[in-house]
Amino acid sequence: AARREGAEGVVTLRFEVLTSGKVGTIQVQRSTGRPDLDRAATEAIKTWLFEPARRGKEAVAVWVILPVRFELNVR
């Protein structure tokens, strides 16, 4: 629906990367103004796997802020 309507925008997510590298808590820090785009970004990031941050040799959980851009390429 968003694509048909030509919806674009940037959602900024704040999320926790756990010591396992999986994504924990996710917060929408700045919305696109479109709940469907915000939800799509949140659902996508849940599947990502990161190399965890380390303090020395020990993995530590960290918070990350990431903008996700939705942009249609019209030709």
All heavy atoms as a GROMACS GRO file, in nm:
protein
  589
    1ALA      N    1   0.083  -0.120   0.000
    1ALA     CA    2   0.000   0.000   0.000
    1ALA      C    3   0.087   0.126   0.000
    1ALA      O    4   0.060   0.220  -0.072
    1ALA     CB    5  -0.093  -0.001   0.120
    2ALA      N    6   0.193   0.124   0.082
    2ALA     CA    7   0.280   0.240   0.090
    2ALA      C    8   0.348   0.266  -0.044
    2ALA      O    9   0.360   0.381  -0.087
    2ALA     CB   10   0.385   0.220   0.200
    3ARG      N   11   0.387   0.160  -0.112
    3ARG     CA   12   0.452   0.176  -0.243
    3ARG      C   13   0.354   0.234  -0.345
    3ARG      O   14   0.389   0.324  -0.420
    3ARG     CB   15   0.504   0.041  -0.291
    3ARG     CG   16   0.577   0.050  -0.423
    3ARG     CD   17   0.628  -0.086  -0.465
    3ARG     NE   18   0.714  -0.136  -0.360
    3ARG     CZ   19   0.829  -0.196  -0.378
    3ARG    NH1   20   0.872  -0.216  -0.500
    3ARG    NH2   21   0.901  -0.237  -0.278
    4ARG      N   22   0.232   0.183  -0.347
    4ARG     CA   23   0.130   0.233  -0.441
    4ARG      C   24   0.104   0.381  -0.418
    4ARG      O   25   0.077   0.456  -0.512
    4ARG     CB   26   0.000   0.154  -0.425
    4ARG     CG   27  -0.004   0.023  -0.497
    4ARG     CD   28  -0.145  -0.033  -0.501
    4ARG     NE   29  -0.208  -0.039  -0.370
    4ARG     CZ   30  -0.199  -0.142  -0.285
    4ARG    NH1   31  -0.126  -0.246  -0.317
    4ARG    NH2   32  -0.260  -0.141  -0.170
    5GLU      N   33   0.109   0.422  -0.293
    5GLU     CA   34   0.081   0.561  -0.258
    5GLU      C   35   0.205   0.650  -0.272
    5GLU      O   36   0.197   0.770  -0.249
    5GLU     CB   37   0.028   0.568  -0.115
    5GLU     CG   38  -0.105   0.499  -0.098
    5GLU     CD   39  -0.145   0.486   0.048
    5GLU    OE1   40  -0.085   0.552   0.134
    5GLU    OE2   41  -0.238   0.409   0.075
    6GLY      N   42   0.319   0.591  -0.306
    6GLY     CA   43   0.441   0.669  -0.323
    6GLY      C   44   0.501   0.717  -0.192
    6GLY      O   45   0.571   0.818  -0.188
    7ALA      N   46   0.475   0.642  -0.084
    7ALA     CA   47   0.524   0.683   0.048
    7ALA      C   48   0.674   0.662   0.061
    7ALA      O   49   0.727   0.559   0.024
    7ALA     CB   50   0.451   0.603   0.156
    8GLU      N   51   0.741   0.764   0.113
    8GLU     CA   52   0.883   0.758   0.140
    8GLU      C   53   0.907   0.823   0.276
    8GLU      O   54   0.820   0.893   0.328
    8GLU     CB   55   0.964   0.834   0.034
    8GLU     CG   56   0.955   0.774  -0.104
    8GLU     CD   57   1.041   0.848  -0.205
    8GLU    OE1   58   1.046   0.974  -0.198
    8GLU    OE2   59   1.103   0.782  -0.287
    9GLY      N   60   1.024   0.802   0.331
    9GLY     CA   61   1.058   0.868   0.456
    9GLY      C   62   1.170   0.797   0.528
    9GLY      O   63   1.221   0.695   0.483
   10VAL      N   64   1.207   0.854   0.641
   10VAL     CA   65   1.314   0.797   0.724
   10VAL      C   66   1.259   0.776   0.864
   10VAL      O   67   1.203   0.867   0.924
   10VAL     CB   68   1.436   0.892   0.731
   10VAL    CG1   69   1.544   0.834   0.822
   10VAL    CG2   70   1.491   0.918   0.592
   11VAL      N   71   1.276   0.654   0.913
   11VAL     CA   72   1.242   0.624   1.053
   11VAL      C   73   1.374   0.603   1.126
   11VAL      O   74   1.466   0.541   1.073
   11VAL     CB   75   1.150   0.499   1.066
   11VAL    CG1   76   1.213   0.376   1.004
   11VAL    CG2   77   1.116   0.472   1.211
   12THR      N   78   1.387   0.661   1.244
   12THR     CA   79   1.507   0.643   1.324
   12THR      C   80   1.473   0.547   1.438
   12THR      O   81   1.382   0.573   1.516
   12THR     CB   82   1.557   0.777   1.380
   12THR    OG1   83   1.580   0.865   1.271
   12THR    CG2   84   1.686   0.759   1.458
   13LEU      N   85   1.546   0.435   1.440
   13LEU     CA   86   1.524   0.333   1.541
   13LEU      C   87   1.636   0.337   1.644
   13LEU      O   88   1.753   0.360   1.610
   13LEU     CB   89   1.520   0.194   1.477
   13LEU     CG   90   1.411   0.170   1.375
   13LEU    CD1   91   1.426   0.030   1.316
   13LEU    CD2   92   1.274   0.189   1.435
   14ARG      N   93   1.600   0.313   1.768
   14ARG     CA   94   1.697   0.295   1.877
   14ARG      C   95   1.674   0.154   1.927
   14ARG      O   96   1.562   0.117   1.961
   14ARG     CB   97   1.670   0.397   1.989
   14ARG     CG   98   1.767   0.384   2.105
   14ARG     CD   99   1.739   0.495   2.208
   14ARG     NE  100   1.837   0.491   2.315
   14ARG     CZ  101   1.818   0.428   2.432
   14ARG    NH1  102   1.704   0.366   2.457
   14ARG    NH2  103   1.913   0.429   2.523
   15PHE      N  104   1.781   0.074   1.925
   15PHE     CA  105   1.765  -0.066   1.964
   15PHE      C  106   1.887  -0.117   2.038
   15PHE      O  107   1.996  -0.062   2.026
   15PHE     CB  108   1.734  -0.153   1.842
   15PHE     CG  109   1.840  -0.151   1.736
   15PHE    CD1  110   1.940  -0.246   1.732
   15PHE    CD2  111   1.841  -0.052   1.639
   15PHE    CE1  112   2.037  -0.244   1.635
   15PHE    CE2  113   1.937  -0.049   1.540
   15PHE     CZ  114   2.036  -0.146   1.538
   16GLU      N  115   1.865  -0.224   2.112
   16GLU     CA  116   1.971  -0.284   2.191
   16GLU      C  117   2.028  -0.404   2.116
   16GLU      O  118   1.954  -0.490   2.069
   16GLU     CB  119   1.914  -0.329   2.325
   16GLU     CG  120   2.016  -0.383   2.421
   16GLU     CD  121   1.954  -0.424   2.553
   16GLU    OE1  122   1.832  -0.448   2.560
   16GLU    OE2  123   2.030  -0.432   2.651
   17VAL      N  124   2.160  -0.407   2.101
   17VAL     CA  125   2.229  -0.525   2.049
   17VAL      C  126   2.277  -0.603   2.171
   17VAL      O  127   2.358  -0.553   2.250
   17VAL     CB  128   2.347  -0.488   1.957
   17VAL    CG1  129   2.420  -0.614   1.912
   17VAL    CG2  130   2.298  -0.410   1.836
   18LEU      N  131   2.223  -0.723   2.186
   18LEU     CA  132   2.254  -0.806   2.302
   18LEU      C  133   2.391  -0.870   2.289
   18LEU      O  134   2.452  -0.869   2.182
   18LEU     CB  135   2.146  -0.913   2.317
   18LEU     CG  136   2.002  -0.861   2.327
   18LEU    CD1  137   1.904  -0.977   2.325
   18LEU    CD2  138   1.984  -0.776   2.450
   19THR      N  139   2.439  -0.931   2.396
   19THR     CA  140   2.570  -0.996   2.394
   19THR      C  141   2.575  -1.111   2.295
   19THR      O  142   2.681  -1.149   2.248
   19THR     CB  143   2.609  -1.047   2.534
   19THR    OG1  144   2.509  -1.138   2.581
   19THR    CG2  145   2.625  -0.932   2.632
   20SER      N  146   2.460  -1.165   2.258
   20SER     CA  147   2.452  -1.273   2.159
   20SER      C  148   2.459  -1.219   2.016
   20SER      O  149   2.472  -1.296   1.921
   20SER     CB  150   2.319  -1.349   2.176
   20SER     OG  151   2.210  -1.262   2.148
   21GLY      N  152   2.446  -1.086   2.000
   21GLY     CA  153   2.443  -1.025   1.868
   21GLY      C  154   2.302  -1.007   1.816
   21GLY      O  155   2.280  -0.942   1.714
   22LYS      N  156   2.204  -1.065   1.884
   22LYS     CA  157   2.063  -1.048   1.844
   22LYS      C  158   2.012  -0.913   1.889
   22LYS      O  159   2.067  -0.851   1.980
   22LYS     CB  160   1.977  -1.160   1.904
   22LYS     CG  161   2.010  -1.295   1.848
   22LYS     CD  162   1.918  -1.400   1.906
   22LYS     CE  163   1.950  -1.536   1.843
   22LYS     NZ  164   1.862  -1.640   1.894
   23VAL      N  165   1.904  -0.869   1.827
   23VAL     CA  166   1.842  -0.741   1.862
   23VAL      C  167   1.742  -0.764   1.975
   23VAL      O  168   1.659  -0.854   1.968
   23VAL     CB  169   1.773  -0.679   1.739
   23VAL    CG1  170   1.696  -0.554   1.777
   23VAL    CG2  171   1.876  -0.648   1.631
   24GLY      N  172   1.753  -0.682   2.078
   24GLY     CA  173   1.662  -0.688   2.192
   24GLY      C  174   1.551  -0.585   2.176
   24GLY      O  175   1.480  -0.583   2.076
   25THR      N  176   1.540  -0.496   2.270
   25THR     CA  177   1.438  -0.393   2.272
   25THR      C  178   1.456  -0.297   2.154
   25THR      O  179   1.568  -0.257   2.124
   25THR     CB  180   1.445  -0.313   2.403
   25THR    OG1  181   1.432  -0.404   2.512
   25THR    CG2  182   1.337  -0.208   2.411
   26ILE      N  183   1.345  -0.263   2.088
   26ILE     CA  184   1.348  -0.169   1.975
   26ILE      C  185   1.251  -0.056   2.006
   26ILE      O  186   1.138  -0.080   2.048
   26ILE     CB  187   1.304  -0.237   1.844
   26ILE    CG1  188   1.392  -0.357   1.814
   26ILE    CG2  189   1.308  -0.137   1.728
   26ILE    CD1  190   1.342  -0.442   1.698
   27GLN      N  191   1.296   0.067   1.983
   27GLN     CA  192   1.211   0.185   2.002
   27GLN      C  193   1.216   0.269   1.875
   27GLN      O  194   1.321   0.282   1.814
   27GLN     CB  195   1.262   0.269   2.118
   27GLN     CG  196   1.268   0.196   2.249
   27GLN     CD  197   1.347   0.273   2.354
   27GLN    OE1  198   1.425   0.363   2.323
   27GLN    NE2  199   1.327   0.238   2.480
   28VAL      N  200   1.102   0.323   1.838
   28VAL     CA  201   1.099   0.420   1.727
   28VAL      C  202   1.131   0.554   1.789
   28VAL      O  203   1.054   0.608   1.868
   28VAL     CB  204   0.962   0.422   1.657
   28VAL    CG1  205   0.958   0.532   1.552
   28VAL    CG2  206   0.931   0.287   1.593
   29GLN      N  207   1.249   0.607   1.754
   29GLN     CA  208   1.291   0.735   1.810
   29GLN      C  209   1.230   0.851   1.730
   29GLN      O  210   1.193   0.952   1.788
   29GLN     CB  211   1.443   0.743   1.810
   29GLN     CG  212   1.496   0.857   1.891
   29GLN     CD  213   1.645   0.848   1.910
   29GLN    OE1  214   1.717   0.825   1.813
   29GLN    NE2  215   1.692   0.866   2.031
   30ARG      N  216   1.223   0.834   1.598
   30ARG     CA  217   1.161   0.936   1.513
   30ARG      C  218   1.085   0.863   1.403
   30ARG      O  219   1.142   0.788   1.326
   30ARG     CB  220   1.265   1.029   1.454
   30ARG     CG  221   1.204   1.129   1.357
   30ARG     CD  222   1.307   1.222   1.301
   30ARG     NE  223   1.269   1.355   1.342
   30ARG     CZ  224   1.350   1.457   1.350
   30ARG    NH1  225   1.477   1.443   1.324
   30ARG    NH2  226   1.306   1.575   1.384
   31SER      N  227   0.956   0.889   1.395
   31SER     CA  228   0.868   0.819   1.302
   31SER      C  229   0.871   0.881   1.163
   31SER      O  230   0.901   1.000   1.147
   31SER     CB  231   0.725   0.825   1.356
   31SER     OG  232   0.633   0.771   1.263
   32THR      N  233   0.836   0.801   1.064
   32THR     CA  234   0.816   0.852   0.928
   32THR      C  235   0.683   0.925   0.919
   32THR      O  236   0.657   0.994   0.822
   32THR     CB  237   0.811   0.738   0.825
   32THR    OG1  238   0.703   0.651   0.858
   32THR    CG2  239   0.941   0.662   0.819
   33GLY      N  240   0.597   0.903   1.019
   33GLY     CA  241   0.461   0.954   1.012
   33GLY      C  242   0.366   0.851   0.951
   33GLY      O  243   0.247   0.875   0.940
   34ARG      N  244   0.423   0.738   0.911
   34ARG     CA  245   0.344   0.629   0.852
   34ARG      C  246   0.368   0.504   0.936
   34ARG      O  247   0.476   0.446   0.931
   34ARG     CB  248   0.389   0.601   0.709
   34ARG     CG  249   0.367   0.720   0.620
   34ARG     CD  250   0.313   0.690   0.488
   34ARG     NE  251   0.251   0.561   0.470
   34ARG     CZ  252   0.160   0.540   0.380
   34ARG    NH1  253   0.117   0.638   0.305
   34ARG    NH2  254   0.110   0.420   0.363
   35PRO      N  255   0.268   0.462   1.012
   35PRO     CA  256   0.285   0.343   1.097
   35PRO      C  257   0.328   0.218   1.019
   35PRO      O  258   0.405   0.137   1.071
   35PRO     CB  259   0.147   0.323   1.160
   35PRO     CG  260   0.085   0.458   1.156
   35PRO     CD  261   0.138   0.525   1.032
   36ASP      N  262   0.284   0.204   0.894
   36ASP     CA  263   0.322   0.085   0.816
   36ASP      C  264   0.472   0.084   0.785
   36ASP      O  265   0.536  -0.021   0.792
   36ASP     CB  266   0.239   0.073   0.689
   36ASP     CG  267   0.235   0.198   0.603
   36ASP    OD1  268   0.275   0.307   0.650
   36ASP    OD2  269   0.189   0.188   0.488
   37LEU      N  270   0.531   0.198   0.754
   37LEU     CA  271   0.674   0.204   0.729
   37LEU      C  272   0.753   0.183   0.858
   37LEU      O  273   0.854   0.111   0.859
   37LEU     CB  274   0.714   0.337   0.664
   37LEU     CG  275   0.660   0.363   0.524
   37LEU    CD1  276   0.712   0.497   0.472
   37LEU    CD2  277   0.695   0.251   0.428
   38ASP      N  278   0.709   0.244   0.966
   38ASP     CA  279   0.775   0.225   1.095
   38ASP      C  280   0.773   0.078   1.135
   38ASP      O  281   0.873   0.022   1.179
   38ASP     CB  282   0.708   0.308   1.204
   38ASP     CG  283   0.718   0.458   1.180
   38ASP    OD1  284   0.796   0.500   1.093
   38ASP    OD2  285   0.646   0.532   1.250
   39ARG      N  286   0.660   0.013   1.116
   39ARG     CA  287   0.645  -0.128   1.150
   39ARG      C  288   0.734  -0.215   1.062
   39ARG      O  289   0.798  -0.310   1.110
   39ARG     CB  290   0.498  -0.170   1.137
   39ARG     CG  291   0.465  -0.306   1.189
   39ARG     CD  292   0.316  -0.336   1.196
   39ARG     NE  293   0.234  -0.275   1.092
   39ARG     CZ  294   0.158  -0.166   1.107
   39ARG    NH1  295   0.154  -0.105   1.223
   39ARG    NH2  296   0.088  -0.118   1.007
   40ALA      N  297   0.742  -0.184   0.933
   40ALA     CA  298   0.827  -0.262   0.841
   40ALA      C  299   0.974  -0.254   0.883
   40ALA      O  300   1.045  -0.355   0.882
   40ALA     CB  301   0.810  -0.211   0.698
   41ALA      N  302   1.020  -0.136   0.921
   41ALA     CA  303   1.159  -0.120   0.965
   41ALA      C  304   1.183  -0.198   1.094
   41ALA      O  305   1.285  -0.266   1.108
   41ALA     CB  306   1.192   0.028   0.986
   42THR      N  307   1.090  -0.190   1.186
   42THR     CA  308   1.103  -0.261   1.314
   42THR      C  309   1.106  -0.412   1.293
   42THR      O  310   1.188  -0.482   1.350
   42THR     CB  311   0.987  -0.222   1.409
   42THR    OG1  312   0.992  -0.081   1.431
   42THR    CG2  313   0.998  -0.293   1.541
   43GLU      N  314   1.017  -0.462   1.208
   43GLU     CA  315   1.013  -0.607   1.180
   43GLU      C  316   1.140  -0.654   1.112
   43GLU      O  317   1.191  -0.762   1.140
   43GLU     CB  318   0.890  -0.642   1.096
   43GLU     CG  319   0.759  -0.629   1.171
   43GLU     CD  320   0.753  -0.719   1.295
   43GLU    OE1  321   0.791  -0.838   1.286
   43GLU    OE2  322   0.711  -0.670   1.400
   44ALA      N  323   1.193  -0.574   1.020
   44ALA     CA  324   1.315  -0.613   0.950
   44ALA      C  325   1.434  -0.622   1.045
   44ALA      O  326   1.511  -0.719   1.041
   44ALA     CB  327   1.345  -0.514   0.838
   45ILE      N  328   1.448  -0.524   1.131
   45ILE     CA  329   1.566  -0.520   1.219
   45ILE      C  330   1.565  -0.633   1.322
   45ILE      O  331   1.671  -0.676   1.367
   45ILE     CB  332   1.579  -0.381   1.284
   45ILE    CG1  333   1.724  -0.352   1.312
   45ILE    CG2  334   1.496  -0.368   1.406
   45ILE    CD1  335   1.753  -0.210   1.340
   46LYS      N  336   1.447  -0.685   1.354
   46LYS     CA  337   1.438  -0.798   1.447
   46LYS      C  338   1.513  -0.920   1.395
   46LYS      O  339   1.555  -1.005   1.473
   46LYS     CB  340   1.292  -0.837   1.471
   46LYS     CG  341   1.215  -0.743   1.558
   46LYS     CD  342   1.073  -0.791   1.572
   46LYS     CE  343   0.990  -0.695   1.652
   46LYS     NZ  344   0.848  -0.740   1.661
   47THR      N  345   1.529  -0.931   1.264
   47THR     CA  346   1.591  -1.049   1.205
   47THR      C  347   1.742  -1.034   1.189
   47THR      O  348   1.810  -1.130   1.152
   47THR     CB  349   1.531  -1.079   1.066
   47THR    OG1  350   1.566  -0.973   0.975
   47THR    CG2  351   1.379  -1.092   1.074
   48TRP      N  352   1.796  -0.915   1.213
   48TRP     CA  353   1.938  -0.890   1.191
   48TRP      C  354   2.022  -0.951   1.302
   48TRP      O  355   1.979  -0.963   1.417
   48TRP     CB  356   1.965  -0.741   1.183
   48TRP     CG  357   1.903  -0.673   1.066
   48TRP    CD1  358   1.821  -0.728   0.972
   48TRP    CD2  359   1.919  -0.536   1.031
   48TRP    NE1  360   1.784  -0.633   0.880
   48TRP    CE2  361   1.843  -0.515   0.913
   48TRP    CE3  362   1.988  -0.430   1.086
   48TRP    CZ2  363   1.837  -0.391   0.852
   48TRP    CZ3  364   1.981  -0.306   1.024
   48TRP    CH2  365   1.906  -0.288   0.908
   49LEU      N  366   2.145  -0.985   1.269
   49LEU     CA  367   2.240  -1.037   1.366
   49LEU      C  368   2.368  -0.953   1.357
   49LEU      O  369   2.421  -0.933   1.248
   49LEU     CB  370   2.272  -1.184   1.337
   49LEU     CG  371   2.360  -1.255   1.438
   49LEU    CD1  372   2.292  -1.260   1.575
   49LEU    CD2  373   2.392  -1.396   1.390
   50PHE      N  374   2.413  -0.905   1.471
   50PHE     CA  375   2.529  -0.816   1.478
   50PHE      C  376   2.646  -0.886   1.547
   50PHE      O  377   2.627  -0.980   1.624
   50PHE     CB  378   2.494  -0.690   1.558
   50PHE     CG  379   2.395  -0.601   1.491
   50PHE    CD1  380   2.259  -0.624   1.504
   50PHE    CD2  381   2.437  -0.492   1.416
   50PHE    CE1  382   2.167  -0.542   1.441
   50PHE    CE2  383   2.346  -0.409   1.354
   50PHE     CZ  384   2.210  -0.434   1.366
   51GLU      N  385   2.765  -0.836   1.520
   51GLU     CA  386   2.882  -0.874   1.599
   51GLU      C  387   2.871  -0.792   1.727
   51GLU      O  388   2.867  -0.668   1.720
   51GLU     CB  389   3.009  -0.838   1.522
   51GLU     CG  390   3.136  -0.875   1.593
   51GLU     CD  391   3.159  -1.024   1.603
   51GLU    OE1  392   3.118  -1.098   1.512
   51GLU    OE2  393   3.218  -1.065   1.705
   52PRO      N  394   2.860  -0.856   1.843
   52PRO     CA  395   2.840  -0.778   1.966
   52PRO      C  396   2.960  -0.690   1.999
   52PRO      O  397   3.073  -0.721   1.961
   52PRO     CB  398   2.818  -0.885   2.074
   52PRO     CG  399   2.874  -1.010   2.018
   52PRO     CD  400   2.868  -0.999   1.869
   53ALA      N  401   2.931  -0.581   2.068
   53ALA     CA  402   3.037  -0.494   2.117
   53ALA      C  403   3.117  -0.570   2.222
   53ALA      O  404   3.066  -0.664   2.284
   53ALA     CB  405   2.977  -0.367   2.176
   54ARG      N  406   3.239  -0.529   2.242
   54ARG     CA  407   3.324  -0.597   2.340
   54ARG      C  408   3.393  -0.495   2.430
   54ARG      O  409   3.430  -0.388   2.388
   54ARG     CB  410   3.429  -0.682   2.270
   54ARG     CG  411   3.368  -0.788   2.182
   54ARG     CD  412   3.457  -0.908   2.168
   54ARG     NE  413   3.391  -1.011   2.091
   54ARG     CZ  414   3.319  -1.109   2.144
   54ARG    NH1  415   3.305  -1.116   2.274
   54ARG    NH2  416   3.261  -1.199   2.068
   55ARG      N  417   3.405  -0.534   2.554
   55ARG     CA  418   3.487  -0.461   2.650
   55ARG      C  419   3.599  -0.558   2.686
   55ARG      O  420   3.575  -0.655   2.757
   55ARG     CB  421   3.406  -0.424   2.773
   55ARG     CG  422   3.485  -0.338   2.871
   55ARG     CD  423   3.401  -0.288   2.987
   55ARG     NE  424   3.298  -0.196   2.940
   55ARG     CZ  425   3.169  -0.210   2.968
   55ARG    NH1  426   3.126  -0.310   3.042
   55ARG    NH2  427   3.081  -0.123   2.921
   56GLY      N  428   3.714  -0.535   2.625
   56GLY     CA  429   3.820  -0.635   2.635
   56GLY      C  430   3.778  -0.755   2.552
   56GLY      O  431   3.743  -0.742   2.436
   57LYS      N  432   3.774  -0.872   2.614
   57LYS     CA  433   3.730  -0.993   2.543
   57LYS      C  434   3.585  -1.027   2.572
   57LYS      O  435   3.529  -1.119   2.513
   57LYS     CB  436   3.819  -1.111   2.582
   57LYS     CG  437   3.960  -1.098   2.531
   57LYS     CD  438   4.041  -1.222   2.561
   57LYS     CE  439   4.181  -1.206   2.505
   57LYS     NZ  440   4.259  -1.328   2.523
   58GLU      N  441   3.522  -0.952   2.662
   58GLU     CA  442   3.387  -0.981   2.706
   58GLU      C  443   3.284  -0.908   2.618
   58GLU      O  444   3.293  -0.787   2.597
   58GLU     CB  445   3.369  -0.937   2.852
   58GLU     CG  446   3.232  -0.964   2.907
   58GLU     CD  447   3.217  -0.913   3.050
   58GLU    OE1  448   3.317  -0.867   3.109
   58GLU    OE2  449   3.105  -0.918   3.100
   59ALA      N  450   3.184  -0.983   2.567
   59ALA     CA  451   3.076  -0.923   2.490
   59ALA      C  452   2.986  -0.842   2.584
   59ALA      O  453   2.959  -0.885   2.696
   59ALA     CB  454   2.993  -1.030   2.420
   60VAL      N  455   2.945  -0.723   2.538
   60VAL     CA  456   2.858  -0.637   2.618
   60VAL      C  457   2.740  -0.591   2.531
   60VAL      O  458   2.754  -0.575   2.410
   60VAL     CB  459   2.932  -0.515   2.676
   60VAL    CG1  460   3.036  -0.558   2.777
   60VAL    CG2  461   2.996  -0.433   2.566
   61ALA      N  462   2.627  -0.570   2.594
   61ALA     CA  463   2.510  -0.516   2.525
   61ALA      C  464   2.527  -0.365   2.507
   61ALA      O  465   2.582  -0.298   2.595
   61ALA     CB  466   2.383  -0.545   2.605
   62VAL      N  467   2.484  -0.315   2.393
   62VAL     CA  468   2.492  -0.171   2.365
   62VAL      C  469   2.364  -0.126   2.296
   62VAL      O  470   2.293  -0.204   2.235
   62VAL     CB  471   2.613  -0.135   2.276
   62VAL    CG1  472   2.744  -0.162   2.348
   62VAL    CG2  473   2.608  -0.208   2.143
   63TRP      N  474   2.338   0.004   2.306
   63TRP     CA  475   2.227   0.067   2.235
   63TRP      C  476   2.280   0.132   2.108
   63TRP      O  477   2.387   0.192   2.110
   63TRP     CB  478   2.158   0.170   2.323
   63TRP     CG  479   2.072   0.104   2.427
   63TRP    CD1  480   2.110   0.065   2.551
   63TRP    CD2  481   1.936   0.068   2.413
   63TRP    NE1  482   2.005   0.007   2.617
   63TRP    CE2  483   1.897   0.007   2.534
   63TRP    CE3  484   1.842   0.080   2.311
   63TRP    CZ2  485   1.768  -0.041   2.555
   63TRP    CZ3  486   1.714   0.033   2.332
   63TRP    CH2  487   1.678  -0.027   2.453
   64VAL      N  488   2.205   0.119   2.000
   64VAL     CA  489   2.243   0.171   1.870
   64VAL      C  490   2.129   0.257   1.817
   64VAL      O  491   2.012   0.226   1.838
   64VAL     CB  492   2.270   0.055   1.771
   64VAL    CG1  493   2.302   0.105   1.633
   64VAL    CG2  494   2.380  -0.035   1.824
   65ILE      N  495   2.162   0.365   1.748
   65ILE     CA  496   2.062   0.447   1.679
   65ILE      C  497   2.089   0.435   1.530
   65ILE      O  498   2.202   0.455   1.485
   65ILE     CB  499   2.069   0.594   1.725
   65ILE    CG1  500   2.034   0.601   1.874
   65ILE    CG2  501   1.977   0.681   1.641
   65ILE    CD1  502   2.049   0.738   1.935
   66LEU      N  503   1.985   0.400   1.455
   66LEU     CA  504   2.001   0.373   1.312
   66LEU      C  505   1.885   0.434   1.233
   66LEU      O  506   1.770   0.403   1.259
   66LEU     CB  507   2.004   0.223   1.288
   66LEU     CG  508   2.016   0.178   1.143
   66LEU    CD1  509   2.158   0.201   1.092
   66LEU    CD2  510   1.980   0.031   1.131
   67PRO      N  511   1.914   0.521   1.137
   67PRO     CA  512   1.808   0.569   1.048
   67PRO      C  513   1.785   0.465   0.938
   67PRO      O  514   1.879   0.409   0.883
   67PRO     CB  515   1.865   0.699   0.990
   67PRO     CG  516   2.013   0.683   1.000
   67PRO     CD  517   2.040   0.591   1.114
   68VAL      N  518   1.659   0.439   0.908
   68VAL     CA  519   1.620   0.348   0.799
   68VAL      C  520   1.543   0.430   0.697
   68VAL      O  521   1.438   0.487   0.729
   68VAL     CB  522   1.534   0.231   0.851
   68VAL    CG1  523   1.491   0.141   0.736
   68VAL    CG2  524   1.611   0.152   0.958
   69ARG      N  525   1.596   0.437   0.575
   69ARG     CA  526   1.535   0.520   0.470
   69ARG      C  527   1.449   0.435   0.378
   69ARG      O  528   1.494   0.332   0.327
   69ARG     CB  529   1.644   0.589   0.390
   69ARG     CG  530   1.591   0.678   0.278
   69ARG     CD  531   1.704   0.747   0.202
   69ARG     NE  532   1.787   0.827   0.290
   69ARG     CZ  533   1.758   0.952   0.328
   69ARG    NH1  534   1.650   1.011   0.283
   69ARG    NH2  535   1.839   1.018   0.407
   70PHE      N  536   1.328   0.480   0.355
   70PHE     CA  537   1.239   0.420   0.257
   70PHE      C  538   1.235   0.516   0.138
   70PHE      O  539   1.191   0.629   0.153
   70PHE     CB  540   1.098   0.401   0.313
   70PHE     CG  541   1.090   0.295   0.418
   70PHE    CD1  542   1.107   0.325   0.552
   70PHE    CD2  543   1.068   0.163   0.382
   70PHE    CE1  544   1.100   0.229   0.648
   70PHE    CE2  545   1.062   0.064   0.479
   70PHE     CZ  546   1.078   0.096   0.613
   71GLU      N  547   1.283   0.469   0.024
   71GLU     CA  548   1.293   0.555  -0.094
   71GLU      C  549   1.253   0.475  -0.217
   71GLU      O  550   1.303   0.365  -0.240
   71GLU     CB  551   1.438   0.603  -0.107
   71GLU     CG  552   1.461   0.703  -0.215
   71GLU     CD  553   1.604   0.752  -0.211
   71GLU    OE1  554   1.636   0.838  -0.126
   71GLU    OE2  555   1.684   0.701  -0.291
   72LEU      N  556   1.163   0.531  -0.295
   72LEU     CA  557   1.121   0.468  -0.418
   72LEU      C  558   1.210   0.516  -0.532
   72LEU      O  559   1.236   0.636  -0.545
   72LEU     CB  560   0.974   0.502  -0.449
   72LEU     CG  561   0.873   0.447  -0.348
   72LEU    CD1  562   0.736   0.504  -0.378
   72LEU    CD2  563   0.872   0.296  -0.350
   73ASN      N  564   1.256   0.424  -0.612
   73ASN     CA  565   1.336   0.459  -0.728
   73ASN      C  566   1.243   0.460  -0.850
   73ASN      O  567   1.211   0.356  -0.904
   73ASN     CB  568   1.450   0.360  -0.750
   73ASN     CG  569   1.552   0.368  -0.639
   73ASN    OD1  570   1.582   0.475  -0.590
   73ASN    ND2  571   1.605   0.255  -0.598
   74VAL      N  572   1.203   0.577  -0.890
   74VAL     CA  573   1.111   0.592  -1.004
   74VAL      C  574   1.195   0.621  -1.127
   74VAL      O  575   1.277   0.712  -1.128
   74VAL     CB  576   1.010   0.705  -0.979
   74VAL    CG1  577   0.918   0.720  -1.097
   74VAL    CG2  578   0.933   0.680  -0.852
   75ARG      N  579   1.173   0.542  -1.232
   75ARG     CA  580   1.251   0.563  -1.355
   75ARG      C  581   1.162   0.599  -1.470
   75ARG      O  582   1.053   0.571  -1.483
   75ARG     CB  583   1.328   0.436  -1.390
   75ARG     CG  584   1.430   0.408  -1.283
   75ARG     CD  585   1.503   0.281  -1.315
   75ARG     NE  586   1.582   0.249  -1.196
   75ARG     CZ  587   1.698   0.194  -1.201
   75ARG    NH1  588   1.751   0.162  -1.313
   75ARG    NH2  589   1.763   0.169  -1.090
   0.00000   0.00000   0.00000
